[in-house]
Amino acid sequence: MQKRWTHSNKAIYNIAYHLIWCPKYRRKVLIDKKEVRLKELLLKKSEEMQIIIEKMEVMPDHIHLFVKASPTDSPHYIVQQLKGYTSRMMRLEFQDLRSRLPTLWTRSYYYESVGHLSEETIKRYIEEQKNR
């Protein structure tokens, strides 16, 4: 588990996302050696991108990631890089992925920002500032 805040030369931040995406046609292809290899590839790419995968779970037909990133990395960019790299590498290494699927991943994905403080806590804090 990483520390709560990250420091750069201009900011202190805690930015995290829950990301989910699926193989094309929601096929159950992420099993056995493919699951292991996908995890290795995701960790390698995340290290290159300087994002932290706090938690990862690969299911046969979808993947969950909890990632921490910098303010300059949008969720779209993170997903684009991870999906593009893993699709290319997995399809090169596993012939059956090329024959069964036109692409490894669907074009869609889900993301939600995750924070240490709840939405209600932040709203209440902002409202109370004028009363100080």
RATAHU-V92437 format. One record per pair of residues at least 12 apart in sequence whose C-alpha atoms are under 8 Angstrom apart, sorted by the first residue. I is the first residue (numbers start at 0). J is the second residue. Records with the same first field share a line. If there is no record, write none. Layout:
BEGIN
I=J / J
END
This chain:
BEGIN
0=53
1=53
12=69 / 70
13=67 / 114
14=67 / 68 / 69 / 70 / 112 / 113 / 114
15=65 / 66 / 67 / 68 / 112 / 113 / 114
16=64 / 65 / 66 / 67 / 74 / 110 / 111 / 112 / 113
17=63 / 64 / 65 / 66 / 109 / 110 / 111 / 112 / 113
18=62 / 63 / 64 / 65 / 66 / 78 / 108 / 109 / 110 / 111
19=61 / 62 / 63 / 64 / 108 / 109 / 110
20=61 / 62 / 63 / 104 / 105 / 107 / 108 / 109
21=60 / 61 / 62 / 104 / 105 / 108
22=60 / 61 / 103 / 104 / 105
23=100 / 101 / 102 / 103 / 104 / 105
24=105
25=60 / 61
26=59 / 60
27=59 / 60
28=59 / 60 / 96
29=57 / 58 / 59 / 60 / 61
30=58 / 59
33=89 / 93
34=57 / 59
36=89
37=85 / 89
38=55 / 57
40=84 / 85 / 88
41=81 / 85
44=80 / 81 / 84
45=81
49=68
50=66 / 67 / 68 / 69
51=66 / 67 / 68
52=64 / 65 / 66 / 67
53=65 / 66 / 67
54=66
74=110
78=108
82=104
86=102 / 103 / 104
90=103
END
